Amino acid sequence: MKIKGMDQNHIREIDQDIKIKLAAMHGTDFNVVLMYTIVVSSLTTSIREIQFNYSIQEIITRARRRSTNLSKKQIQTELEKLFMRNDQNVSILNNLSYIDALAESFNYLKTARICKIQKNKYINRIVDLMVNSNE
């Protein structure tokens, strides 16, 4: 099975992250459950970051298409404002991006389709927020 967006470089990064975390635990008393938690946490975080970055790129593309007045720096600033406020649209998009990748990877086509529709909806909402704040 291959997770959408994962390649050998990402797998090496995850492996390195896990090794660093396990090395930090060297000499301490930890069990198998903790080791599994570290592995699953690293995998989940990596998949989330990769998928969310794809969504962020789509937001940037749509924002530039929608408003020629917005520079790359303004778009980045608006995104940072949304992140700092912990905007619910951004949080939901982050989760939808992750679920979409898993649904596609495990061949849950109906779930993946619904996630894509919802992702587009939240991407559009975020673009609207960004464009409207600069008008």
Residue, then its C-alpha position, 0 to 999 in steps of 0.5 A: m500500500k502506498i499513501k498519497g504523497m509519500d515517497q522514499n525521501h519522506i520515508r527516510e525523514i520519518d525513519q530519521d525522526i523515529k530514530i532521534k526520538l528513540a535515541a532520546m529515550h535511550g537509558t530510560d525504561f520504556n515499553v513496546v506501547l510507548m515505542y508504537t506510540i512514537v512510530v504512529s505519531s511520527l507517521t501521522t504527523s508526517i502524512r498530515e503535514i504533506q497533505f496539508n501542504y498540498s492544500i496550502q498550495e491550492i489556496i495560494t494558487r486560487a487566491r492568486r487567480r482570484s485577486t491579482n492585487l494579492s502578492k505572494k507576501q500578502i497571501q503568506t501574511e493572510l495565511e499566517k493570520l489565519f493560523m495564529r487565530n487558529d481559524q476553524n476553516v484551517s483546522i477542518l481543512n487540515n483534518l479533511s486533507y489527512i482523511d482524504a489521503l487515507a481514504e484514497s490510499f485505502n481505496y475508500l472511494k466514496t469517502a475520498r470523493i466526499c472529502k475532496i468536495q469538502k476540501n474544496k469548500y473549505i479552500n474556497r472559504i479560506v480564499d474568500l477570507m483572504v481576498n475579502s480582508n485585503e479589499 
